[in-house]
């Protein structure tokens, strides 16, 4: 069935899972490590996917905000701090769009600082992944091998295979014998203290902004224009999406969410061409959240940490790969300082240190520019 640029078909269904290789480990990390309630998380993820599919009639990518997710998982944030970070991002993006500051920030933040932040995030994620892998070295090594072999497989994506394998292993170990049956439940009302809104901005939020501008707004918009030249979707629209989504979703158990170039490439690469992919993905996620929240919690809390660690390791590799470039020595200095301060202090410190070093080096003349 096809209605203009909206299609329900096996191809669209296959493409719907194109971004799960990155989404699954971070979602599972939120639930297993940070303790987020799975019902609200899946319902909000699904509801937003459905709305995006119906509004844009494109396989619009939707994924966790990587910087916040990585820091939250690596530092074991509480659920309320995660929800506060989502709301902080929502208000921040509404302000940025309303004041037309998105373009200005993009011009002021050098790409080398953004890439340094990416690298520090990847290293934080690797540290958490290694801890998880140590919980079961054999299963972890097999999982890494599966990721290596199936990383580009269209019919058996590594993320889905590992998800099934982890559930099977948990079942064989006797952790799912009393698995809860289906039961209807609406997403919970999730609140948080206002002080955590500012705290989340300091810990990761401010550093998330330039990364989101580059990856989730500018690059994603350029890819949409390349795949669908007839579509007129501006960077401002994508930025506004971030503000609206994250101003509402945290109050119903939603994680901080954004668009993403990697998710769009993954969906398109597996065959998604219309908003039908988002709608089918969203319906499945809402269904799971409404009727199987208790089962999801039990499954994910007993999911083998070694397999989750392998998935997180793969996500960190993809994050680090995005920082590649024909960098010169001055560029590498900025990237190194940004990554170092971000790794040993926090993302805000890395962001500020990178900006200072960048202006110290490139402010003396054009020879390094």
C-alpha positions in Angstrom: 0.0 0.0 0.0 1.4 3.4 -0.9 -0.1 6.8 -0.4 2.1 9.5 -2.0 5.3 9.4 0.0 3.8 7.0 2.7 4.2 3.3 2.3 3.6 0.2 4.4 5.6 -2.7 3.1 8.2 -5.3 4.1 11.0 -3.1 2.7 9.9 -0.2 5.0 9.6 -2.6 7.9 13.2 -3.8 7.3 14.4 -0.2 7.1 12.7 0.6 10.3 15.4 -1.3 12.2 18.2 0.4 10.4 19.1 2.6 13.4 18.7 0.0 16.1 22.4 -0.9 16.2 23.0 2.4 17.9 19.7 2.9 19.7 19.5 -0.5 21.4 22.7 -0.4 23.5 22.0 3.1 24.7 18.3 2.4 25.5 19.3 -0.7 27.3 22.0 1.2 29.2 19.4 3.7 30.3 17.2 1.0 31.6 19.8 -1.4 33.1 22.3 1.1 34.4 20.3 4.2 35.1 17.0 2.5 36.0 14.6 4.3 33.6 11.1 2.8 33.5 10.9 0.9 30.2 7.2 1.4 29.6 7.4 5.2 29.4 10.7 5.1 27.5 9.3 2.9 24.7 5.9 4.6 24.6 7.5 8.0 24.1 10.0 6.7 21.6 7.2 5.1 19.6 4.8 8.0 19.8 7.4 10.4 18.5 8.3 8.0 15.7 4.7 7.8 14.6 4.2 11.6 14.7 7.5 12.2 12.7 6.4 9.6 10.1 3.0 11.1 9.6 4.2 14.7 9.6 7.3 14.4 7.4 6.4 11.2 5.4 10.1 10.3 5.6 12.1 7.7 7.6 13.0 10.5 9.9 15.7 9.3 12.4 15.1 9.4 16.1 17.7 8.3 18.6 19.1 9.1 22.1 21.2 12.2 22.5 24.5 10.4 22.4 26.5 12.7 24.6 24.0 12.8 27.4 23.3 9.0 27.1 27.0 8.1 27.2 27.7 10.4 30.2 24.6 9.2 32.0 25.4 5.5 31.5 29.1 5.9 32.3 28.3 7.9 35.5 25.2 5.9 36.5 22.8 8.9 36.6 19.6 8.6 38.5 16.3 8.5 36.5 15.3 12.0 37.6 18.6 13.4 36.4 18.1 11.8 33.0 14.5 13.2 32.7 15.8 16.6 33.9 18.4 16.6 31.2 15.8 15.9 28.5 13.7 18.9 29.7 16.8 21.1 29.9 17.5 20.2 26.3 13.9 20.9 25.2 13.9 24.4 26.7 17.4 25.1 25.4 16.4 24.2 21.9 13.2 26.3 22.0 15.3 29.3 23.1 17.9 28.6 20.4 15.3 28.4 17.7 13.3 31.4 19.0 16.4 33.7 19.2 17.8 32.3 15.9 21.0 31.5 17.8 21.5 28.0 16.1 23.3 29.5 13.1 25.4 31.7 15.4 26.5 28.9 17.6 27.3 26.7 14.6 29.6 29.5 13.3 31.3 30.0 16.7 32.0 26.4 17.6 34.9 24.9 15.5 34.5 21.4 14.2 37.7 20.3 16.0 36.1 21.0 19.4 33.0 19.0 18.3 35.2 16.1 17.2 37.2 16.2 20.5 33.9 15.9 22.4 33.0 12.9 20.3 36.3 11.2 21.1 36.0 11.8 24.8 32.5 10.4 24.7 33.7 7.3 22.8 36.4 6.8 25.4 33.9 7.1 28.3 31.7 4.6 26.6 34.6 2.2 26.0 35.3 2.3 29.7 31.8 1.4 30.6 31.8 -1.3 27.9 34.9 -2.9 29.2 33.4 -3.2 32.7 30.4 -4.9 31.3 32.4 -7.2 29.1 34.4 -8.4 32.1 31.1 -9.8 33.5 31.3 -12.6 30.9 34.4 -12.6 28.7 33.4 -15.6 26.5 29.9 -14.2 25.7 31.4 -10.8 25.2 34.0 -12.0 22.7 31.4 -14.0 20.7 29.2 -10.9 20.7 32.0 -8.7 19.4 32.6 -11.3 16.6 28.9 -11.2 15.7 29.1 -7.5 15.5 32.1 -7.7 13.2 30.5 -10.2 10.9 27.0 -8.8 10.8 27.7 -5.1 11.0 26.5 -4.4 7.5 24.0 -7.3 7.1 20.6 -6.2 5.8 18.7 -9.2 6.9 20.2 -10.0 10.3 21.4 -6.8 11.9 23.9 -7.4 14.7 21.8 -5.4 17.2 18.8 -7.6 16.6 20.8 -10.8 16.6 22.4 -9.9 19.9 19.1 -8.8 21.4 17.7 -12.3 20.6 20.8 -14.0 21.8 20.8 -12.1 25.1 17.2 -13.0 25.8 17.8 -16.6 25.0 20.9 -16.7 27.3 18.9 -15.1 30.1 16.2 -17.7 29.6 18.7 -20.6 29.6 20.2 -19.2 32.9 16.7 -19.4 34.5 16.2 -15.7 34.9 13.0 -15.5 32.8 11.1 -18.5 34.1 8.6 -16.2 35.9 8.3 -13.7 33.1 5.3 -11.4 33.5 2.5 -11.8 31.0 1.0 -8.9 29.0 -0.7 -6.2 31.1 -1.9 -2.8 30.1 -0.2 0.2 31.6 0.0 3.9 30.7 3.3 5.8 30.9 4.0 7.1 34.4 4.2 10.8 35.3 7.9 11.5 35.8 9.0 14.6 37.7 12.4 15.9 38.8 13.8 18.7 41.0 14.6 21.9 39.1 18.1 22.0 40.5 18.8 18.9 38.4 17.9 20.7 35.2 20.9 23.0 35.6 23.1 20.2 37.0 22.5 18.1 33.8 23.4 21.1 31.6 26.8 21.4 33.4 27.5 17.7 33.3 26.7 17.1 29.6 23.9 19.3 28.2 26.0 22.3 27.2 28.5 20.0 25.4 25.6 18.2 23.7 24.4 21.4 21.9 27.3 21.7 19.3 27.3 18.0 18.6 23.5 18.1 18.0 23.8 21.1 15.8 26.4 19.3 13.6 25.1 15.8 13.5 21.4 16.0 14.2 20.6 19.3 12.4 23.1 20.3 9.8 24.3 16.9 8.5 20.9 15.3 8.8 19.3 18.1 6.9 21.9 17.8 4.2 21.3 14.1 3.9 17.6 14.6 3.6 18.1 17.0 0.7 20.4 14.5 -0.9 18.1 11.5 -0.6 14.8 13.5 -1.3 15.6 16.7 -3.3 11.9 17.4 -3.6 11.5 17.7 0.2 11.9 21.2 1.7 12.9 20.6 5.3 15.0 23.3 6.9 17.6 23.1 9.7 15.3 25.3 11.8 12.5 22.7 11.6 14.8 19.9 12.8 16.0 22.1 15.6 12.5 23.0 16.6 11.6 19.3 16.7 14.3 18.8 19.4 12.7 21.6 21.5 9.2 20.3 21.2 10.0 16.6 21.7 12.2 17.1 24.7 9.9 19.6 26.4 7.2 17.0 26.7 8.6 13.5 26.6 10.6 13.6 29.9 7.4 14.1 31.9 6.1 10.7 30.7 9.3 8.7 31.0 11.0 9.6 27.7 14.7 9.9 27.4 16.5 12.9 25.7 16.0 12.4 22.0 17.2 13.9 18.7 17.6 13.2 15.1 20.9 11.8 13.7 22.7 11.4 10.5 23.8 7.8 11.4 20.2 6.7 12.1 19.0 8.2 8.7 21.8 6.4 6.8 21.0 3.2 8.6 17.3 3.3 7.8 17.9 4.3 4.2 20.5 1.7 3.8 18.1 -1.1 4.8 15.4 0.1 2.4 13.3 2.7 4.2 12.1 5.4 1.9 8.9 6.8 3.4 7.3 7.7 6.7 5.8 4.2 6.8 9.0 2.9 8.4 8.7 5.3 11.3 5.0 4.5 11.8 5.6 0.7 11.9 8.5 1.1 14.2 6.5 3.4 16.4 3.5 1.2 16.6 5.7 -1.7 17.7 7.4 0.4 20.4 4.1 1.8 21.7 2.7 -1.7 21.8 5.6 -3.1 23.8 5.5 -0.1 26.2 1.8 -0.4 26.8 1.4 -4.1 27.2 4.8 -5.6 28.0 6.5 -2.9 30.2 6.9 -5.4 33.1 8.3 -8.1 30.8 10.7 -5.6 29.2 12.0 -4.5 32.7 12.5 -8.2 33.7 14.2 -9.1 30.4 16.5 -6.1 30.3 17.5 -6.2 34.0 18.6 -9.8 33.5 20.1 -9.2 30.1 23.7 -10.4 30.0 26.0 -7.4 30.7 28.7 -8.8 28.6 26.5 -8.7 25.5 25.3 -5.2 26.3 29.0 -4.3 26.8 29.8 -5.5 23.3 26.9 -3.4 21.9 28.1 -0.4 23.8 31.7 -1.0 22.5 30.4 -1.0 18.9 28.4 2.2 19.5 31.6 3.8 20.9 33.5 2.8 17.8 30.9 4.3 15.5 31.0 7.5 17.6 34.8 7.7 17.3 34.7 7.0 13.6 32.7 10.2 13.1 35.7 12.2 14.4 38.0 11.2 11.5 39.3 13.8 9.2 42.3 15.2 7.4 43.5 16.9 10.6 46.7 18.9 10.8 48.9 19.2 14.0 47.1 22.4 15.3 43.8 20.7 14.8 44.9 17.6 16.7 46.0 19.8 19.6 42.5 21.2 19.9 40.9 17.8 19.6 43.3 16.3 22.1 42.8 19.0 24.7 39.0 18.9 24.3 39.0 15.1 24.6 41.4 15.0 27.5 39.5 17.6 29.6 36.2 16.0 28.7 37.4 12.6 29.8 39.1 13.5 33.1 36.8 16.3 34.2 33.5 16.6 32.3 32.1 17.6 28.9 31.6 21.2 29.8 35.3 21.5 30.9 36.4 19.8 27.6 34.2 22.1 25.6 35.6 25.3 27.2 39.2 24.1 27.2 38.9 23.2 23.5 37.5 26.6 22.7 40.3 28.4 24.6 43.1 26.4 22.9 41.5 26.8 19.5 41.5 30.6 19.9 45.0 30.7 21.3 46.3 28.8 18.3 44.2 30.2 15.5 43.8 33.7 16.9 47.5 34.6 16.3 47.1 34.5 12.5 45.8 32.7 9.5 48.8 30.3 9.1 47.0 27.5 11.0 43.5 28.3 9.7 
